[in-house]
Amino acid sequence: MNHPEKFCENNRFVLIEECPPAPPANATRAVKKPYDRWIASNNKAKTYMLASISDALRIKMEPMETAFEIMESLQGMFGHEATRKYTNARMVAGTHVHDHVMQMTNHFSEAEMHGAVVDEATQVSIILNSLSSDFIPFTRNYIMNKLNYGMTQLLNELQTFESISGIVKNKSKANVADKPSSSKGLKNKKAKGGKLGGKFKKPKIGAKIIKPNNKKAEKKPKGKCFHCGVDGHWKKNCPRYLVELKEKNNAA
């Protein structure tokens, strides 16, 4: 079964064009081609439309010969404008499935305000047929396994599939890339001030620059840390305190 997007492109013409006259049996292939194409597209359109409605409506619509007759009957039952909205609605690739389902739900509610009664099974079928090509595996699995979801379960399953498949991961990555990096900002602060939040002071002209004594620097200060209570270092050199301070600044 083809996807609804391909149906829109290749088969929608049967809803606006009349069937060409049936060619004689001895007609050439070129003469038969327009007629055969219309008949094949009409059969596909009927299949899609009958699969998108409830069992009760399907039984009523199956005797109709053309997709146009089915569409006219549905529009007469549910209201022309309201029916057209959810019938023609198609999910835009790359958008979140939650937003699309909510939009379709609004269309159904609008149809109900005009007196239409679209049962839940029909709503589920219409939504499945309106999904973007990213959800073809989901739709195929639903049909092959003859699943029967309600609207709430359908939305949950679609969101799970979207998350596992990473359908909108590129969009998520772009949003993350737009946010400033807190670790990068921390490095810039350290580069400017030497210490977090400090200011770099230039040495005065003629002042003697005292080089740090590496041996003294390596020697641990005596005493007990007021932060962790461990001997051998002070609070400003406490590994635990420095980690907590860094996490606090990153969260700021």
N, C-alpha and C positions, 0 to 999 in steps of 0.2 A: 504494500500500500504506500503510495506516495505521500509526502508531507504536505500539509495545507498550503505552505508557501508556493510549492510547485503547482498545486491546484489553482491558486490564484493567478499565476502567470500563464498557465497552459490551458486551463479548462473553464475559466470564468466566462469566456465568450458565449457559452451555451445559454447563459442567463439573459443575454441581450440580443442574440442572433437567432433567427429562426432556422429550423433544420432545412438544408438544401433538398431539392426534389430527389427522390430515389432514382438513381440511374438505371437504364435498362441492363439486362443481364449481359449483353454483348458489348457494353461500353468499355472504353479503354481505361487503363489504370489512372491516367491523369484526370479523367472525368469522374471516376469513382472516388478519388482521394478526398475531396472536400466533404462528401457525404459520410464516408467511413470515419474521417477525423471527427466530425460532429457527433456521430453515434458513439464513438469510443469515449469522447470527453463527457458526453451526457451521462453515460453509464458510470463513469468515475465520479462525477458530481453527485449523482443520486446516491452512490455508496457513501460518500462523505457525509451528505446531509442526513441520510437515514441513520448513520452511526452516531450522529450528534444529537439525537432526540430520544425521548423515553420510549419504552416498549409499546405503550399504548398509542402514542402518536405514530410510531413506525408502522404498526399494523394498519393504521388509517391511511398513511401516505404511500405505502408500497405499491398499490395498484396504479398510481400515477406514472405516466410514461416518461415525463421529462422533469429535469431539475427545476425548470422554470415554474412548472405547476406546483411543485412542492414548496418552492420559495414563496409563491403567491399565496398559497394556502396558509403557510406559517405566518406570513406578514398580516394576513387578514385576521388570524387568531390572536396574535400578540401585539398588533399595532405596528404600522409601517416604520416609523422613525425609531422607536425603541428597539424593535427587532433588528433593524439595519445596523445599529450601533454595535451590538454584541456579535452579530453575524459577521460583520466586516472587520472587527477588531483583530489586530495581530500584534503579538509581542515583539518589541524592538530588541534585536540581539544586543547583548551586553548590559541590559537593564536587569534589575532584580525581579525575580519571579513574584515576590511578595507584592510589589507595586502593581504588577500586571493583574494578578488575581484580585486585588482590591478594586482595581478599575473595572474589571469584568463584573464584580459583585455589584458595583454601583449601576452598571448597565442593566443587570437583572432587576434590581430594585426599582429602577425607573420604568421598566416594562411592567412590573407588577402594579405600579401606581396607575398605569393606563388600563388595568383590568386583566393583564396577562398573568397566567399561572405557569411558571417555568419550574418544574419539579427539580429536586436536587440532582438526580441522576442525569437529567438533561443538562444542567448547569456544568456538571463535571465533564461531560462529553464535549460540550462546546469549548470549555477552557482548554482541554487537552488538544483540540484541533486548532487552537489559536496560538499555541506556544511557538517559540522560535526554533530553528533547526538544531540548536544546542540540546534540545530535550527530545530528540528523535529516539534515542535509546530508552528513555523513560516511557514514552508513549507506546513503543513497540512492546516493551515488557508488560505494560498495563493491559494491552489488548490480547497478547499471546497467553497470559496467565489468567485472563478473564477476571481481573480484580474488580472490586466494587467499593470504592472509597466514597466517603462523605466529603463535604467541602472542607471541613476542618482537617481531616486526615490527608486529603489531597494536598492542601497547602503545606502541611508539615513535611510530607514526603517529597514534594517538589523542592522545598528549601534545603532538605537534607541532600538531595541529589545535586542541587546547585553548589552546595558547600563541598561535597566530596569530589565533584568533577572539576572544581576550580573554574567555573564558567566566568565569574566576574573577578578573578584574582588579579588580572592586569589592572583593573580599575582600582582595586584595593592598594596595589603596589604604588600606583601613581599618587594616591592620597597620602601614603606614608612618606613618599619622597618629597612631597610638598611641605611636610612638617619639619621645623628646625630640629637638628640633632642636639640633645641636651649634653651628650658627651663631648661633642665638638665645641659647644659653647664653653664647657668647663675648661677645655684645653686652651681656648683663647684667653680666658680669664687668667689662667696660670701663666701664660706667655706674657701678658701685659704686666701683671703685678708680682710675679714670682711666687706669691702666696695667694690663696683664694681671697678675693676682696681687697687685697693690699695694693699699694701704689709703689711703682718703681721710682727710687730716688737716685738721681745722677750724682756721682761724686763731685765735690767741689774741686776747682782748679787748684793744683798744688797739693792737694790732700794725698796722704800716703795710703795706697791701696793695700790692705792687709789680706794676704792670701790665706785661705782656710788651711788649718793644719789637719791633714788627712788622718793622722794617727789619733788626734784628739776627737775628730769627728766620728771616728769609728768606735770610740770608747763610749759605752752605754752609761747614761747618768744613773747615779745611785738613788735609791729611795723607792717608795711604793706608789704605783699609779692610782690616782684618785678615781679613775673611771672603771678599771677592771679589777683593781686590787692586787695586781701581780707586781712583784719586785723586779727591779732592773730597768724600768723606764718610767717616764712621766706621761701625763695625759696627752700632751701635744705630740708625743711619739708613739702613742698607744695604737697598735694595728687595728684593734676593734673600733676605737673611736674614729680613726681615719676612714674606715670602711663605712661606718654609719654616717659620717659627715658627707662623704661622697654621694651616698644614696639619697641623703636629704637634699643636696644641691641638685641632683639629677631630677628629683621629683618636683622641685620648685619651678 
